[in-house]
Every structure is written in C-alpha cells, then in structure tokens.
C-alpha cells in the first residue's frame, strides 16, 4: 500500500461520511428540530443592551 492509495482511501471515506451527514441533515424527521431551532431568536425576552462608554 502506497501513500497514494492511503490518500485515495481517505478521500473516499470522507466523501461517504459527507454524503451520510447530508442525508442525516435533510431527513424529514429532523424538520421539527430545525423548526424549533429557527424560533429560538424569537422566544423569550429581548436581551438588554449594555450602555457603552465611547471614550
């Protein structure tokens, strides 16, 4: 096994992992998780801004 074979194998492995992650992210069952995460900025009270001293 040469270094080129090793790099080729890693490239294929990372590509398979990437495709698996893309499929996992876009599963229909994950929609509720992403909908809840999208609403987080609008939930609760707005953060109070600190007074800044511009010196």
Number of C-alpha atoms within 10 A of each C-alpha: 5 7 8 9 10 10 11 11 12 12 12 11 11 11 12 12 12 12 11 11 11 11 11 12 13 10 9 9 10 11 12 10 9 11 10 10 10 11 9 9 9 8 9 7 7 8 6 6 6 6 6 6 5 4 3
